[in-house]
Amino acid sequence: MQGMLFQKLTLGVAGLTALGIGLAITVAPRVFYAGYGIELGANAALLSELRAPGASLASLGAVIFAGAVRPGMVGVSAALGAIVFLAFATGRIIGIAVDGWPGGGILAALVIEMAIGLLCLLAMQKRGRLTSPRPGIALSQG
């Protein structure tokens, strides 16, 4: 029971985080990025290039959140949450290595993304423990 609660909380937080950030980027990219000290200007192509992955992130967030409310979605949602958040963290680490220090706000985002991604991995592991058959019990092939 504790494992299921952990999964629901993790996927709820991960899903709502991705959904909220994705919607903010899609609807108000200038405001969102201003929070990081990034001035976007009025370049329509740049704004479009930011809105598109924002919408994708919002959609992925909805699927991740579905695992918090639909038990059949836990595995897919946890895997997707781990992929999404750890990919963001990996991209930020590469950015630091290649481009240099991005500032405190970006570092905070990296830490949060890494934490949520690792929690999603743990939720996947807990799912395996909750659904794996006990050793020594043969499963029927029919």
N, C-alpha and C positions, 0 to 999 in steps of 0.2 A: 504493500500500500504506500509506503514512503517513497518507493521508486516511482510509482505512478504520479504522486504529487510533485516530486522533483521534476519529472518530465513535463507535466502540465505547466508548472511555474516557469521552467526554462523556456519552453516553446512559446508560452504566452508573452514573456518579456522579449524574447528574440523576435517573434513575429510582429509585435506592436512596435518595437524599435525600428525594424526594417520598413514596416508599413509607414510609420510616421515620418521617418527621414526621407523615404522615397516620395511621399506625397508633398513634403515641404520643398524638395528639390524640383518636383514637377510643377507645382503651383506657384512657388515664389523663390526661384533660384537665387535672385539677387539678395534677398533678405537672408536666406539660408547661408550663403557663402560669406556675406558680410559679417556673420557671427565669427568667422575664422579670420577676419581682416582681409578678405579677398574681394576686390572690386571687379565686377564682371562687365560693367558698361552696358552698351545697347547693341552689341553685336548679335544679330538674330541667329546667325549660324552657330555661334558659341552657345547661346542660350538653348537652342534646339539640341545641340550635342550634350548638354547637361540634363535637359528635361527627359530625353529618351531613356537613358539609364536610370533616371529617377523613377520613371514609370515602371521600369523593369524591377527595380528594387522594391517598390510598393507592391507589385504583383507577387514577387517572391515572399515578401513579408506576410501577405495574406495566406499563402500556402503553408508557410512555417507556422503561423498562428492556428491554422486548421488542426494541426496536431495537438494543440492544447484542448480542443473541444471535441475532436473525433478520434477515438482510440485507434481506429484503423489507419490513421494518417501519421501516427507517432514516428514510425521508422523513416518514412520519406521526409517528413518535416524536420526531424533531428538531423538527418544527413544533409538536407538542403541548408539548414541553419549553419551547420559546421562549415559547409563549402562557402556560403556567402560571406560569413563573418571572418573566417580565416583567410579567404582570398583578399578581402579588403585589408586585413592586417599585413598580409604578405606584400601587397602592393605598396603599402606605406613604408614597410621596412626597405624594400627595394628603392623607393623614392628617397629615403634618408641616405642610403648608401650611395646612390648615384647623384642626387641633386643637393644634398646637404640638409641641414636642420630646418624643419618646416615651421617650428613654433610650438608653443605649449598646447594650443587647442588641438592641433593635429596629433600631437603625442597622446593627449588624453583620449582622442578618438581611437587611436591605435590600441591603447591599453583596454578600452571598453570592448572593442571588436575582438581582440584576442581572448578576453575573458568570456564573452558570450559564445564565441566559436568553440572554446574548450568545454564550456558547459554543455553545449549541444553534442559534442563528442561523448561526454560523460552520459548524457541522456540516451545516446545510441547504445552505449555499453550497458546501461541499466536495462534498456529494452531487451537486449540479448539475454540478460540474466532472468528477466521476468518471463520470457517466452520460450527459452530453450528447454528441451526435454531433459529429465533427470538422467544421469549416466546409468547405463544398465537396462534401460527400458527401450525395447525395440519398437520402432514405428512400423505400422503395417504398410505394405507397398500397394495396397489395392484401394 
